[in-house]
Every structure is written in structure tokens, then in C-alpha cells.
Amino acid sequence: MNVKVSVSQLQKYLPEILNRAVADDDVCVVERDGENIAVIVSLREWRRRTVGEQLDALGTEYRITADGQQRTEALLAKERLTPAEEKELETLLTEADEIMLRRAEALDNL
């Protein structure tokens, strides 16, 4: 859940805001004079966002295309697949597995 607080509210409720960020992965936007100036997130959430961006920046061989993702989801949502669709889904899932393995290996170098 996203929460918006003023600087004075942040000063008053900082322990509670931090607890919510850590326990619930809440995002807290801090505003001053009606302008957003900072964001408080848990370290876990920050790492999740920044590591994903770094892995995506390594190139197309490190991420699934939007079309590939959509097609995989569409095939998985179907009740019955034709033999051709089964083969296509198997290929898409194999590609996704290979991408995830490359991403996992790349984590050691980040």
C-alpha cells in the first residue's frame, strides 16, 4: 500500500512508517509544500526494484519480451491446448527458464 505523509507527519510517525515499510512492503511518499520529495521503502523492496532494473539493463537475453510473456500467459489460461500450442508453450517456458538461469548467474556479478 502506498502512503503519503508530510514532513511533519514523518517526524511524528517515523517508527510506525518504518515498521510498515519493513513488515508490509508499504511505500511511503514524503511531501513538502505539496511536492513529493522522497520515498521510504524497505531494503527488500528497494533491492527487488533495483536488481531487476540492473538485470534488465544487461540486454534482451536477460529478459522475456512483452509479447512472449503475454503469449505464455494466454496459453496457460486456456483449458485445452492443441498439440501445436502445447509445443509452443513448452518452447516459451524453456526460453523463460533459460532467461531465469542467466539472470541468476548474473546476480553474482552485480
N, C-alpha and C positions, 0 to 999 in steps of 0.2 A: 504494500500500500504506500502511496506517496503522501507525504505530509508537508505542509508549507508552514513555516514559522518565521516570525520577525526576529531580529537580533535580540531584542529584549526577552522574548519568549525563549529563545535559545539559551540565554544566560540563566533563566529561571529553571528551565526543564532539561538542561543538558544531560544529566544522568539518565532520565527516562527516555530521551531521544536516542541516546547511545544504546541503551538496553533494547529498544525496539529495533534499531538497525541490526544489532547482532542477533537477537533471538528470532526476529520475523523477516529479516532482509528488507525492512522498510527503507524507503528512500526519503530523506528529509531535505527539502529545498529551503534555504535560508534567504530571506529577502530583507533588503534595507531600502527604505524610502520607496517601496513599491517595486523595486527591481531585484530580480533574482541574482544573488551574488556568490552563492556556494551551495554545495551538495554534500550531505553526510550519508555515507553508505557503509555497510560492513566491509571488512577487509575481504571476506569471502566473495561478496558481490563485486567489489572492485576488481579483484583478480579474475573472476569469471568474465567480466566485460573486457578487461584489457588484454588478457591472454587470448581470448577469442579473436580480438582485432589483430593482434600480432600474428596469430596463426593464419588468419585470412589474408594478411598482407604478404605472406610468403608466396602466393600465386595460386593459380586456378587448380593446380594439382593438390592443393591443401583444402579445398572447399567444394561442396556439392553445388552444382548450378541450381538456380531457382527452378528452371524447367525440370531438371532431374528430381528435385525434391517434390515438386507438385505432382509429377507423374507417379513417383513412388507412392505418395500418399493416396492418389486416386486409385491405383491398383490395389493397395492394401485395404481400401474401403469397400471394394467390390466383394459381393458374396461369392461369386463364382468367376473364375478366370478361364479364358480359353488357353489351350496349350501355348499359343504364341505369347499371350500375356504372361503366363507363368514363366516362360523363358526370359521375357523382357524384365519381369520383376526380379528374377534371380540375377540377371546381369546388373541391374541397378543396385541391388543390395550388395553384390560383390564389390562393385565400384565404391559404394559407401563404406564398406568395411576397409577397403584399401586406403581410402582417404583418412579414415579414423586412425588407422595404424600409422600412416605418415605423420598425422598431427601429434599422435602420442610420442613418436620418436623425436619430433621437432621440439617438444616441450623440454627435453634435456638441454637444448641449445639456447633456450630463451633466457 
